């Protein structure tokens, strides 16, 4: 959810673009990092992100799930550097 904004809702390939989905994945990663910081006290305590599994709410014919989940992966890399590099699965779900 964007700060002070409404949740991003919809289906990628129908009423959301790849860019919209990518931004939503970035917000999810930001929320994950905020939760980790709250629990750990400092993101420096994170040794490594091992794996990200991202589920994309999309149409049956949509095939760009990895491009959507890049929003989360890229943010982890920007914030955590090499510790944010991870294995990943991107799955379509409807």
N, C-alpha and C positions, 0 to 999 in steps of 0.2 A: 504494500500500500504506500503510495507516495505520501510524504510527510504532510499531514493536514488534508489529504485528499481522499477521494473515494477509491475503493478497491477496483482493480482492473478486472472486468468480467467479460466473458464472451468466449468465442471459439476461433482459434487461429485458422485461417483459410476461409472463414465465413465472414464474421464481422470484425475480426482483428487481423492486422497485417503481421508479417514476420517481425517487423520493427517494433510493433506493439507488444508482441509476445516476448521479444528480446528484452524490452524495458521491464516487463512484468517479472521475468526471470532475474533481472538485476535487482529489483526491489525485494524479491524473495531472498536472494543472497545477502542483501543488506540487512534484512530482518534476522537472518541466521547469525550474521556477525554481531549484531546488536545483542542478541540473546546470549551468545558466547561471551561477549564482553561483560554483560551483566553477571553471568554465572562465574566466570573466571577472574574478573577484575581487571584483566589486561590481555589484549590480543597477542602480546608477546609470549604468552604461555602456550599458545597453539604451536605444536611441533610441526604439524603437517595436516593438510587435507588429503585424505587417502582416495576417496571416491565420491563422486556426485552422481546421483541417479535422478534425472529430471523427467517428469511426466508432463506432456504438453496436451492440453485440451484442444483437439483439432478435428478437422473434417477427415473423412475416410481417405480422401485422395491427397491429403497434405503430406509432403515428404521432406520438409525442411526443419525437422525437429532439432537437429544439431545446431542450426543457426539460431534458433530460439534460445536454447540452453547456453549458448555462448555468452548471453547476458550475465548469467551467474558465474560461469567459469572465468570470464574476463575480469569481473569484479574481484573474485577471490585472488587472482593473480596480481591485480593492481594494489590491493590492500596488503596482501601477505607476501608478495614477491615469490621466490622459489618455494616457500612453504605452502603456497596456494595452488601449485601445479598438481594436478590430480588425474586419475583415471576417471572415465565418465561414460554413462549410458544416457541416451536421450530417446524416450519412448513416446509414441503417439497414443493418446487415450481419448476415447469419446464415450 
